[in-house]
Amino acid sequence: MKYLTLQERVDFVNEVIQLCTVSGEYQPALFDLIFRVVARKYYLGTDYSNIPQSEWPEFAYENWESDFPGEINIDELNGMKDACLERAAVEQNPLNTFLVMAAGILGKMEKNLDGIDMGTLTEAAKSLSRVPPKKLARAAIQYEKIKEKK
């Protein structure tokens, strides 16, 4: 039975997300197709790089069930699908995208900001990405109300 190594698992997820990203934007409509294409590469050793993209649907879906039973652990395959979907959710989070951009901009501005610890500021910005958006919006509104009272 085929099991992926830790590095193969990371590479698998990265490859799925990369192939589902078009012009810098994640495209959910591509996920199932791309997941199956990449699964065939990692579990069956089938290289898709020489197959024209127009033929990927047939390559991905044809004989899917007959090719996989007994060859892999279905729980692992489902786990890989979950990992890819979780990573896709992170990629689609607009707040996360904003924070990554802001961190880059702040890094460039660091030269002009004497006395500000950019490492601490960056860590604070990263921690905000873990706060649910509604909670973050409520906190911003409360802050604005407090600021107005001063």
MOMOWO-V919082 format. One record per residue. RES is the residue in one letter. PHI is phi in whole degrees, -180 to 180 (999 if undefined). PSI is psi in whole degrees, -180 to 180 (* if undefined). NEAR is the number of other ideal C-beta (glycine too) atoms within 8 Angstrom. Layout:
BEGIN
res & phi & psi & near
RES & PHI & PSI & NEAR
RES & PHI & PSI & NEAR
END
This chain:
BEGIN
res & phi & psi & near
M & 999 & 138 & 6
K & -89 & 127 & 7
Y & -124 & 141 & 7
L & -81 & 145 & 11
T & -74 & 170 & 6
L & -59 & -44 & 6
Q & -66 & -39 & 6
E & -63 & -36 & 9
R & -64 & -45 & 11
V & -64 & -46 & 8
D & -63 & -40 & 9
F & -57 & -53 & 14
V & -62 & -46 & 12
N & -60 & -41 & 8
E & -67 & -42 & 10
V & -61 & -48 & 14
I & -65 & -42 & 13
Q & -61 & -45 & 7
L & -72 & -23 & 10
C & -87 & -2 & 13
T & -102 & 121 & 10
V & -121 & 125 & 7
S & 52 & 42 & 3
G & 79 & 6 & 4
E & -125 & 129 & 6
Y & -67 & 132 & 9
Q & -114 & 99 & 9
P & -58 & -29 & 8
A & -63 & -20 & 4
L & -89 & -13 & 10
F & -56 & -56 & 13
D & -60 & -45 & 6
L & -61 & -51 & 11
I & -64 & -41 & 11
F & -57 & -45 & 12
R & -68 & -39 & 11
V & -62 & -46 & 13
V & -70 & -37 & 13
A & -61 & -41 & 12
R & -62 & -37 & 13
K & -66 & -51 & 12
Y & -77 & -33 & 10
Y & -96 & -33 & 12
L & -110 & -7 & 10
G & 73 & 21 & 5
T & -89 & 115 & 7
D & -80 & 124 & 6
Y & -96 & -5 & 11
S & -64 & -25 & 4
N & -95 & 1 & 4
I & -95 & 126 & 8
P & -59 & 142 & 5
Q & -57 & -29 & 5
S & -64 & -20 & 4
E & -100 & 0 & 8
W & -61 & -39 & 12
P & -58 & -45 & 7
E & -64 & -44 & 7
F & -60 & -41 & 12
A & -74 & -43 & 11
Y & -96 & -31 & 8
E & -67 & 129 & 6
N & 62 & 22 & 5
W & -55 & -53 & 9
E & -70 & -37 & 6
S & -75 & -25 & 6
D & -77 & -30 & 8
F & -96 & -37 & 12
P & -54 & 134 & 5
G & 83 & -23 & 4
E & -84 & -31 & 9
I & -139 & 166 & 10
N & -85 & 117 & 8
I & -64 & -30 & 7
D & -65 & -39 & 6
E & -66 & -43 & 10
L & -61 & -44 & 12
N & -64 & -37 & 8
G & -64 & -38 & 8
M & -67 & -39 & 14
K & -63 & -44 & 9
D & -61 & -42 & 8
A & -62 & -42 & 10
C & -65 & -43 & 14
L & -66 & -38 & 9
E & -65 & -44 & 8
R & -64 & -38 & 11
A & -63 & -39 & 13
A & -62 & -40 & 8
V & -65 & -43 & 8
E & -63 & -32 & 10
Q & -86 & -10 & 8
N & -69 & 112 & 9
P & -63 & -33 & 6
L & -64 & -42 & 10
N & -61 & -44 & 10
T & -61 & -44 & 8
F & -61 & -45 & 8
L & -65 & -38 & 12
V & -64 & -44 & 8
M & -64 & -45 & 8
A & -63 & -41 & 9
A & -61 & -40 & 11
G & -64 & -43 & 8
I & -66 & -44 & 8
L & -62 & -36 & 12
G & -61 & -40 & 9
K & -70 & -30 & 7
M & -83 & -12 & 8
E & -52 & -37 & 9
K & -59 & -32 & 5
N & -95 & 2 & 5
L & -116 & 73 & 8
D & -61 & 137 & 4
G & 86 & -6 & 3
I & -100 & 126 & 7
D & -80 & 102 & 5
M & -67 & -30 & 10
G & -63 & -46 & 6
T & -65 & -43 & 7
L & -63 & -42 & 10
T & -66 & -43 & 11
E & -63 & -39 & 8
A & -63 & -41 & 8
A & -65 & -40 & 12
K & -64 & -39 & 9
S & -66 & -28 & 8
L & -65 & -26 & 10
S & -68 & -17 & 10
R & -90 & -7 & 4
V & -85 & 131 & 9
P & -56 & 139 & 5
P & -54 & -39 & 7
K & -64 & -41 & 6
K & -66 & -40 & 8
L & -65 & -41 & 11
A & -64 & -44 & 8
R & -61 & -42 & 8
A & -64 & -39 & 9
A & -65 & -41 & 8
I & -65 & -44 & 8
Q & -62 & -41 & 8
Y & -61 & -45 & 8
E & -62 & -39 & 8
K & -65 & -42 & 8
I & -65 & -43 & 8
K & -62 & -38 & 7
E & -66 & -33 & 6
K & -71 & -25 & 5
K & -76 & * & 4
END
